[in-house]
Amino acid sequence: FKLLFENKTRLAVKMGANQETLFGLAGLGDLVVTCGSKHSRNYKAGVLIGQGNDLQTTLSKVNMVVEGINTIRAGKKLGEKYNVELPIIEKANEIVFEGKDPRTAVLELMTRKGKEEYIVDEK
């Protein structure tokens, strides 16, 4: 969760957002609900994908719009455009659109070379 929040904030700040805005309901609050509520469509989709379902099966089972799917693609493109490293988005893209095994992606995230990661106002 911490790394995802840092990824989201670094990208938003690089694009001109006020870092403090992301610590409110529109940023952190939305992320907490999306990631933690069993009632969230994105959460449901993530659980299904984590269980090994492909994208089409997942979308069929959720049977509602899952905004996070398009957000993965948009986040990856924006990260490339603004030269911001987004390891969570990159792995989510590999899982959802390239068929990478979720366990492998998580292992790669957990064992990647450590480095200092923090949010900096880089406007």
Secondary structure, 3 states (H helix, E strand, C coil): CHHHHHHHHHHHHHCCCCHHHHHCHHHHHHHHHHHHCCCCHHHHHHHHHHCCCCHHHHHHHHCCCCHHHHHHHHHHHHHHHCCCCCHHHHHHHHHHHHCCCHHHHHHHHHHCCCCCCCCCCCC
